[in-house]
Structures are given as structure tokens and as C-alpha cells.
């Protein structure tokens, strides 16, 4: 884990990209931090807002203005995270604390639940794209796992080909550079898409805290 909130008296609040809320902790990235900062969050209402298009957004990076991530305003002086919520005149403010140890299996389980929530939101508008990838404003575009709906079918693509995944093994050939799966849209297909994206990410040598969700139209 990284980042102890510490003291930052007099530091102006700064915009941050939000990562994933897992095990009671959330990761954030700012322009001056290549690594994620981890925070515990109170109260617990933040995860009910995430992954559903309700929270204010910022561009993924300067070179991808059409791709966005959920965002907030981080106040290191008061240890708060402020998020603008669609349809609400006043932003919501959440108190931040130091990260704490959590169970690793719980973290991956929570990632799966987050993916299913984000996938259901994305599936409401055919053609929208959801990408699970490394977080941060200067993150590379590979590795990634992508979800979209095209012509009534669920499409999941991941790159590089996740060769260490038993879930993906049957869909890969020896010369595959990427993994691609398509299936008719159904509730089970949406859930399976989340599982396959998470399983692909487990082959990247990253922790869930290194990951973020990116949306695009």
C-alpha cells in the first residue's frame, strides 16, 4: 500500500482521478503522483455513487480527451474528497483516513462486483466502451481489458493475450496477440464479461489498486 495522508496545511485542494473502491479503500491519482494514493473513506455512501455515470468526470489523459474517468477534489489540509453528483446542486464531501490492511481475496472479489456495476451502466447505451486498465494520467494504453455492446452482442477484448488465465485459455490460439470473446447479450453474459476482465487483469502483475476504469462513447 502507498500513501499516508500526513499533514499538508495550506495546500490547495487538487483534482484527482478516482480509481476503484475496494475493501473500504479508494485509490486516487493526481497530476503530480504517478503512483496511486490509498485512503479509507467515511461515510460509506461513496461506492453507491461510483461506476454509474453519476460522478463528475475528467479526461483520462491529455491525448485522450474523449475518454474519461470519475473524478473528485482532494483536500489534503482537511483530509476530504469532494465529488460532484449529477442532478445535485451541492457536491458531496467524504472524510478520508489512512489506509488499513485488508484481505487480498476480498479485494479481488470487490473488483469483480465493481466491474459488474460498471458493465451494467455501460450496456445501457450500445456503442459505449468500458476499459479496465492501469490508473494515472500518464498510464500506458496496454495492458487493457475492454467491454462494449455491438449489434446486440457482448464483446470483451483484452491485450496482451492473457496466457496465464485458465478462463481465457480456450479462446486463445498460439499466435494470439489479444483475447476476444463475443456472445449474445444476456444477464449471464454481462456477469461473465466482468469475470473475464478481472481474470485478464490478474495476469498483468498489478494489484487492484493500480487499476482504474475508463469510459468512452
N, C-alpha and C positions, 0 to 999 in steps of 0.2 A: 504494500500500500504506500501511497505517497501523500505528502502534504498534511501538515498540522496547521490549523488556521492561524495560530500565533497572534501577534499584535501588529496592527497596521494603522495606528492613529493618524488621522489626517489624510489617508489615501482615498481618492475619489472613487466612487463605485465604477465598475467597468463591465462592459458587455461580455458575456460568455456564451459559448455553445454548451448545450446540455448533452450529456451522454445518456447513460441508462440508469434507471433507479432499480437497484438490486440489493436485496437483503437489508433495506433501510438506509442504504447509502446511495449517493448520486455522484457522478463524475462530471466535472466541468473543464472546459478549455478556454483560455483567453489568448489574445494575440501575443502576449509575452511569455506563454508557457507551452512548450511542445509536449510536455507530459500531462496526463490528467491529474487534476486535484480531486481528492475524495472528501466528501462531507457526509455526516449524518444530518438528517433533516427532521425538523419538527414544525408544525404538526404533520400528521401523516397524509394530508389531503393532496399533496403534490402528485403522487402516482396516478390518482384518479383523473388528472388533467392531461397526462402525458400520452403521446402516441396517437392522438385522436384529432389532430389539427386544431386544438383549442388554444395552444400556447403560441405567443409571438415567435417569429422566425427570423433568422439571419441567413445570408448566403453561406453555403458550405465553405467556399474559398473565393478569392478574387477572380480566379479563372473559371469558376463555375457559378455564375450569378443566377442561373435557372434552377440550381439545386439548393435546397435549404435544410437547415436543422432547427430544432426547437432551441429557444434562447432565453436568457434572463439577464438580470443586472446583479452582479456580485458586489456586495458591500463588505469589505474586509474590516472596516472600522467597527461596524455593528454586528458582523457575522450574520448577514441576512442574504437571502436570494429573493429578488423581486421578479415576478413574471406577469406579463400582460395576458389576460384571458379574453378570448373572443366573446363579445357581447356584454362584457362587464366594464363599467366606466372606470372603476378603480382597480389598480393592479393588486395581486395577492402577494403577501410577504411571508416568507418562511424562514424560521430561525435555523442557523447552521451550527453544527458542533464538530468536534474532532472525529475522524473515522474510528471505527472499532473493528475488532476481529469478527469475522463471520464464517459460517461453514461454506467451504468451496462448492459442495454439491448443491447447496441451497442457491448459491449464486447462479449456477448454470440453469437450474430449474426456473428461477425468476427470469432469466434471459429468455427462455422458451415462452413464458407467459407474456412477456413484453412483446415478443415477436408476433404472437398470435393477435394481440390487440392492435398492433401497427398494421398487420396484414389485413385485418378486417376493415380498418379505416381506408386503407389504400384500395381495397377491392370494391369499395362503393363507387369509384369512378374509373371505369375501364380506361386503360392507357396510362394511368398514373404509375409511377415507379417507386419502389422502396428498395433502398440499398443498405445492407449491413456491412460496415467497413471500419477501418481504423479512424478514430476520432482525431480532432485537431484541425486547425486552419490550414496547415501545410501537409496534411496527410497524403500519402500516395494513393492512387486510384486502384491499385491491386495490392493485396487481395480484396475481393468483394464477394458478396452473395446478394443476388438481385431477385426481386419478386415483382410481377406485374400480371395483368389480365389482358389477353389478346384474343379476339374472336371467340369469346366465351370459354377460353381455356386458361388455366393457371399455368404460368411459366416461371420456373426457377432456374437461374443461371448462376454459376459460381466459377471464379477464376482465382488462382490456378486450379486445375483438376484436383479434387480432394482425395488423393490416392490412399490416404491412411484411414478413410472413413468406410466402415462396413455398410452404412446406409447408402452411400453413393457408389459402391463398388460395381453393382450390376449395371449402372448407367454409363460406365466409362470403358473406353477401348484403350489399348496400349499406347496409342498416339494422341489421345485426347489432351488438348490444352486447357479445356474448360469442361465443366459438367452442366448439362442442360436436361431438364425434365419438364414435360408438358402433360396435363391431364384435364379432363372436363371439370368445370368449376363445380364445387360442392363444398359443404362444410368440412368434410373429411379432407378434401384436397387442400383447403386453406390451412388446416391444422398440420397436415403433413408438410406443407411448404415451410411453415415455421420450424418444424423439427429438422428439416433438411438444411435450412440456412444456418441454424445453430450448430448442427453437426459439421458442416463445412468449416465454420469459424473455429472449431476446436482443433483443426489441423494447421492453423496459421501460427502457432507458437505465441499467441497473445492471451491475455486474460480478458474476461468480460469488461473490465474497467477500461481497457484500451479501445473499446468499440463504441461506435455511435450509429444512429440511424439517420439516413439522408433521404429526403423526399424530392421528387421532381414530377413535373407534368409531362 
